[in-house]
Amino acid sequence: MSSPAPDSKPELRRVQLFTDGACSGNPGKGGWAFILRDVQSKKEKEGSGAEWDTTNNRMELMAVIQGLSALTRPCHVLLYADSQYVLNGLKEWMPGWKKNNWRRKDGSKWVEVKNSDLWKQLDELKSKHKISFHHVKGHSGHSENERCDELAVAAYENLR
């Protein structure tokens, strides 16, 4: 068995991360959920949580943050989400926001990016992993997306 060349990096473990957020009112009670699946072993981990006064976009972001935070080492993450807000932010908008100190143009003035506290967390987590982005249509029968939605709704319904 040969060993890898000194300058080569070991191959990253591949994991699928399915996420969803849900809100009852916007703002209102909200929940987030994720499913992490190791592609090789097929082992899965689910997580969910809720907040009292939040928005759907914040819950979509929290689902990704919590899913990435559950990883204990750098991975190749195949991220599946129904939120174009999250996917476009990660793929396209974040570099400009960072360059402009988490601000964006609104007409002729600069304003802080909405949910910048969560985007900053995602930026830090994103730097630890190789992420590929996959959009799934919400409420279309995608089994993992449906499961995440169930978990997110149950999480906010269980708030006491």
C-alpha positions in Angstrom: 0.0 0.0 0.0 1.5 3.4 -1.0 1.2 6.4 1.2 -0.1 9.7 -0.2 2.4 12.2 -1.5 3.6 14.6 1.2 1.8 17.6 -0.3 -1.5 15.9 -1.0 -4.4 16.3 1.3 -6.4 13.4 2.6 -9.8 13.1 0.9 -12.5 14.8 2.9 -15.3 12.7 4.3 -18.5 13.3 2.3 -21.7 14.1 4.2 -25.2 15.2 3.1 -26.8 18.0 5.1 -30.5 18.5 4.6 -32.0 21.6 6.3 -35.2 23.4 6.8 -36.7 26.2 8.8 -40.4 26.9 9.6 -42.3 29.8 11.3 -45.8 30.3 12.6 -46.2 33.9 11.7 -43.3 35.8 10.3 -42.1 37.0 12.7 -43.4 34.5 15.2 -42.5 31.1 16.8 -40.0 29.3 14.6 -38.1 26.1 14.3 -35.1 24.7 12.5 -34.0 21.2 11.7 -31.3 19.3 10.0 -30.4 15.7 8.9 -26.7 14.9 8.6 -25.9 11.7 6.7 -22.4 10.2 6.2 -22.4 9.2 2.5 -20.1 6.2 3.1 -21.5 4.7 6.3 -25.1 6.0 5.8 -25.2 6.9 9.6 -27.5 9.8 10.3 -27.9 12.4 12.9 -31.0 14.7 13.3 -31.2 18.0 15.2 -33.8 20.6 15.8 -34.6 23.6 17.9 -36.9 26.6 18.2 -37.1 30.3 19.1 -40.0 32.4 20.2 -39.8 35.5 18.2 -38.0 34.9 14.9 -38.4 34.8 11.1 -38.4 32.1 8.6 -35.1 33.3 7.1 -33.4 33.2 10.5 -34.7 29.6 11.0 -33.4 28.5 7.6 -30.0 30.0 8.5 -30.0 28.3 11.9 -30.7 24.9 10.4 -27.5 25.2 8.3 -25.5 26.7 11.2 -26.5 23.9 13.6 -25.9 21.2 11.0 -22.4 22.4 10.1 -21.7 22.9 13.9 -22.5 19.2 14.5 -19.5 18.2 12.3 -16.4 17.4 14.3 -13.9 17.7 11.4 -13.6 19.3 8.0 -15.9 17.6 5.5 -17.2 17.8 1.9 -20.7 18.9 2.7 -23.5 18.4 0.1 -26.0 21.0 1.4 -29.6 20.4 0.4 -32.0 23.3 1.2 -35.2 24.7 -0.1 -34.2 28.3 0.8 -32.9 30.3 -2.1 -32.1 33.0 0.4 -29.6 30.7 2.2 -28.2 29.1 -1.0 -27.8 32.4 -2.9 -26.3 34.1 0.2 -23.7 31.4 0.6 -22.9 31.0 -3.1 -23.2 34.6 -4.4 -23.8 37.4 -1.9 -21.5 36.7 1.0 -18.2 37.7 -0.7 -19.6 41.2 -1.4 -21.1 41.5 2.0 -17.8 40.7 3.6 -15.9 43.1 1.4 -18.4 45.8 2.4 -18.2 45.0 6.1 -21.5 43.2 6.1 -23.3 46.1 4.5 -25.2 46.3 1.3 -26.6 49.1 -0.9 -30.2 50.0 -0.4 -30.9 52.6 -3.0 -28.3 55.3 -2.4 -27.4 54.4 1.2 -25.5 51.5 2.8 -27.4 49.4 5.3 -26.4 46.4 7.5 -27.1 43.0 5.9 -30.2 41.5 7.5 -29.3 38.6 9.9 -25.6 39.6 9.7 -25.0 37.9 13.1 -26.0 34.5 11.5 -24.3 35.1 8.2 -21.0 35.8 10.1 -21.4 32.5 11.9 -22.1 30.7 8.6 -19.0 32.4 7.1 -16.8 31.0 9.8 -18.3 27.5 9.5 -18.1 27.6 5.7 -14.4 28.3 5.9 -13.9 24.9 7.6 -15.6 22.8 4.9 -15.9 22.3 1.2 -19.6 22.9 0.5 -21.6 22.1 -2.7 -25.1 23.5 -2.9 -28.3 21.8 -4.0 -31.7 23.3 -4.2 -34.7 21.1 -3.4 -38.3 22.3 -3.9 -40.0 22.6 -0.6 -43.2 20.6 0.1 -42.7 18.6 -3.0 -42.3 15.1 -1.5 -38.5 15.2 -1.0 -38.3 12.8 1.9 -35.4 14.5 3.8 -36.8 18.0 3.3 -40.3 16.8 4.5 -38.7 15.2 7.6 -36.8 18.4 8.4 -40.0 20.4 8.0 -41.8 18.0 10.4 -38.9 18.3 12.9 -38.9 22.1 12.7 -42.6 22.5 13.1 -42.6 20.1 16.0 -39.8 22.1 17.7 -41.7 25.3 17.6 -45.0 23.6 18.6 -43.3 22.2 21.7 -42.1 25.7 22.9 -43.6 26.2 26.4 
